[in-house]
Amino acid sequence: MRSYTLLAPAKINLYLEILGDRPDGYHELIMILQSIELADQIEVRANGTEKIRLFCPHPDVPLDESNLAYRAAKLMTENFPKVYANLGGMDITLDKRIPIAAGLAGGSTDAAAVLVGLDLLWQLGLTQPELQTLAAQLGSDVPFCIAGGTAIATGRGEKLDPIKDLDNLWIVLAKYRNIAVSTPWAYQTYRQQFKTNYLQENSDIQSRTSEIHSGPLVSAIVHKNPQKIGQLLYNDLEKVVLPEYESVAKLRNILAEAGGLGTMMSGSGPTVFTLCQSEAEAKQIRHQAESEIGDPTLDFWVTQLTNKGIQVVL
C-alpha cells in the first residue's frame, strides 16, 4: 500500500492582540506566528477500504471525528469524492510529540499534515493556496501550519502574510501535564472582561492591522534583532489566563527571571516559553527553572525556531 510520512511542526505566538468581534462569532485578531522544530510525525497510508481509520497510542488523543486529523481526511473525501471512490480510504497514524491542549497548535498541525499527505497520496497536485483554503475550513491555525515559518495572521487567524523567517533562535518551553486551558473559555472570558475596549469600526481595525505590519516587532523580525523581539513579545490572553491559573503565572515569572530574551505564554496557554539566543542558554534556563519548581508534572522542551511547515519524511 502507498504511504507518506510527514513531520508536523508546532507553533508559538510571538504576538497576539484581540481587536474586536466578528460577525461570524470569532474575534478579529492580529498575531505573529512562528513554527518550531518540536513536531508530531504522521503517516498517511492507503488501506484498501472505504474507511478513515485513525491510530494513536497516546491515551488522551481521540480517534473519532472530534480529532482534527480525522476531520481533515473527511474534508478531503467530501471535496474529492471521485478520487476517494476510486482510491479508497486511509489509515492515519499519529506519533504525538507536541503536548496536547498546550496552545501550540498540535491538533491543527496534524490536520495540515493529513491534507498535505492526502494531496500526495491521491496525486491531486494542489497548490499551497488551494491547500490553505481547505485548511481554513478546519480551524484558524491550520492554514499557517501548512506553510509554517514566520507570518502575520489577521482576520480570525486565517489570513496570512509571510515575513522574513526567524530560524536562528532557540526556545525553552514548559507545560504542566495536568493543566489544560480551553481556548473558547479564554476568548469568551476576554470578551466578558474587555469588550468595552474592542474596536467597533472596520476602518479602525484595518488601521490597527496596518500599524502592526509596519510596527516595531515586525521590524525587529525583519532585521533579525533578537533583543528587540524578546522585549516586544505580547499576548492579550495572558490577562485572563494567568489570573485564573496561578501555577502558570508562577511558571512564567520563574522562567522570566531565569534569563533569556523574553518570556510569554503561547496562544491560550498553558505552555510558557522563553526565547533564547542559543541552545546552551535555553538548556541553562530549563535547568534553573526545573530545579526551582521541582514539580514532576511539569514538562520541558528545548527546541529551535524553524522556517518550515509540513515536511515529507518518506
N, C-alpha and C positions, 0 to 999 in steps of 0.2 A: 504493500500500500504506500502511496505517496505521502510525504510528510515534510513539514518545515518546523524548525526550532528557532525561536526568536527571543531576544532579550528586550525587556520592557522596563526602561529606567523610571525611577520615582522622580518627583519634582518637589521643589520647595518654592515658597513665595518670598521674593525679596521685598515686595511691596504689595499691600492690599488696602485699597481705600473704597469705602462704600459711599456712593454718591446719592442714591435715591431709589425709589421704587420704579419698577417697570410695569407696563400694562399686563404682561404675562404672569405677574406674581413674583418674579425673580427680582433681584436687586441689580441696579446699574452699578458696575464695578470698574475700577482701574486696578490692574495687577501687573506686576512684573514677575514672570515665571521663569524658573531655572531648572533644567534637568540635572540629575546627579547620577553617579555611577552605580549606586545601590539599585539593583534591578531584580525583577522576577524573571523566571525563564518559562516560556510557554511553548508547548509542542502542539501543532495542529496537524491531525492525521486523518486522511480519508478512511472511513470504517466500513464501506460496502453496504451500509444500511440507509434507512431514511432518517435515522435518529441523530440528534445532537446530544453527545454524551460528554459530561464534564467530570474530570477526576482531579482531586487534590487531597493529599494526606493531612493537610492542616485541619484540625478539628473545628476551627471557627469559620471556615470558608464554606458558604452554602453552595450546593451543587445543582440548584434549580434556577428558575427564571429570575430569582432575586439577585443572581450574580450577573454583573455587567458583562463578563466574558460570554456567558450563555446568551444574554440579550444581544450582544454584538453578532454572534453566529446566527441567531434568529432573524435579525435585521437583514443580514446578507441573503438568507434564504428567501425572504419576502421581496427583496429588491431584485434578485436574480433567480426567479422561480424556474426558468427553463434550464439554467445551468445546474441548479440544485436537483431538479428532476433527473437530469442526465448523469450527474456525477455523484449524487447521494450525500449522505450525512458525514459527520466528522466526530472524532474524539479530540477533546481539548484537555491537555494535562498541564496543570499549574504547579510550578515549583515556587512557592511563596517565600520570598526573601525580604520583601518590603513588609514592615509591620502593618497589621490590619487596623482600620479606624484610627489612622495616625495623622491625617492631614497631609499625606504625601502622595495622593492620587494613585494608590496601589490598585484599586479596582478599575479606575479609568485607564491606566496604562495597560492593564491586562486586556481590556476591551479593545484598545487601539491595536494591540498585538494580534488579536483574533481577526480584526478587519484586514490588517496587512497580510497575515498568514493565509486567509481565505482568498484574497486577491491573487496571491501567488499560486496557491493550490489549484484554484479554478482558472488560472491564466486569464484573468479579466483585463489586465493592463490598465488599471485605474490610475489616474494621476493623483498626486498628493492632495490638490484641492478637492478632487472628487471624493477621496477617502475622508477628508476633513468635513465635507458636507454631510456624509453619512454619520461621521463621528459625533457631530453636533446634535443629532437626534438622540444620542445616548446619555450625554452629560456635558457640562460646561468645560471640564478639563480634558475630555477625550481628544478634541482636535489638536490641542497643544501637544499631547503625548505622542501623536503620530510623528510630528516633525522634531520635537524636542528643541534643545539649545536654550537660547535666551530670547524672550519675547514679551512685548507689551500685550496684555489681553484686556479688551474692553467689551462693552455690552454686558452680557451675563458671564463673560469669560471666553466666549467662542470666537470673537473677532480678534485676529492675531496680526501683530506687526513685528516680525523678527528684528532684533537689533544685534549688534556685534556680539559674537559669542564670548561668554566668560567660561573658560575651561582651564584656567591656571590656578584656581584656588581650591582649598580643601575645606571640609566642614566636619564637625563632630555633631552627631545627632543623639538625642536622648529621649526615651519614651517609657513611661510606666506601663508595664504589661497589663495591669488591672484597671487602667483608666481609658475610657473611650469617650470622645466628645461628639455628640450628634451635630452634624453640620446644619440641618434645618433648625435645631434648637438655637445654635449660635446666632444664625442670621435673624431668626424671629425675635430673640431676646434683644439683639442690637436694635432691631426696628422699634421694639417697645420702649427702649430707653433713649434712643437718639433720633427718632423720626423727625422731631422738630428741627433738626439740623440738615435734613435732606434738601438737596437742590430740587426745585419744583419745575423749572423751565428747561426745555430741551436745549435751548441756546446756552444756558449756564452749564449744563452737563458737557456739551461739546467744547465749551471754552476751557473747562477744567481738564478735560481729556487732552486738549492741545497743550496745556501747560505742562502736563506730565511728559508728553512726547519730547518736549524741548527742555525739560526740567533738570535739576541738579543730579538726580540719581541716574537717569539715562545718560547724561553727560559723563558721569563718573564711570559708568559701564563701558561706554564707547572709548573713553581714554584710558581704560584699564587702571583706575585709581583705587586700589583695594581699601585704603584707609577711609576714603570718602564713601565708598559703597557701604562699608560697615557702619559708618555714622548715620547713614540715611535709610537703613532698614526700617520698615514701617508696616504695621498690621492693625487695622481698626478692630478686628475681632478679639485682640488681647483685652480690650476694655470690658468685655463681658465674660470671657473665658477665665482669665486669671483671678478675678474676684470670687468666682464660683469654685475654682479648683485650686485650693491653697497649695497643694503639693507641687502643682505645675508652676505656680508663681514662684515658689521657693527654688525649684529647679532652675528656672530662668535666671533668678538672681545669683545663684551659685555659679552657673556657667558664665554669666557676665563678669563676675568678679575673678574668675579663673584666667581671664585674658582673652586674646583673640581680637578680631577686627570689629565684631558686633554680634549681638545675640538677640534672637527673636523666636517667637512661636510661629510655626508654619501653618498657613491656612487657618482652619478652625481648631487646630491642635489635635491631641495634646503634645505632639512632638515639638521639642525645642531644639534649636540649632545655634551653633556658633561658627561664624565664618573665620577661616584661618588662612595664613599665607603659606603654610607648609604642612606636610603630613606630620612632621615631628611636633610642631606646635599643637596640632589637633590631638595627637596622642597624649601630649603632656596635659592638656586641658581635660581630656577624658579621664586620665588617671587621677587628677586632682579632684574633680567633681565626684568620681566614683568613690574615692576614699572618704570624702567629706560626708556624702549622703549615706553610703553603706546600706542600700536597700536592695535585696535580692530580686525584687520585681522591677527594678529599673534597668533597662537595656540601653546599651550604647553602640553606635556605629561610627567609624571613621571612613569617610569616602571623599571622592573628588567631584567637582563640578564637571559636566560633560557637555559637548556641543551636539550630542547625538540623541535622536529619538528612538523609535523602534528599529532594532537591528536584527538581521538574519544571521543566525549562527550556522545552521546547516540547511 
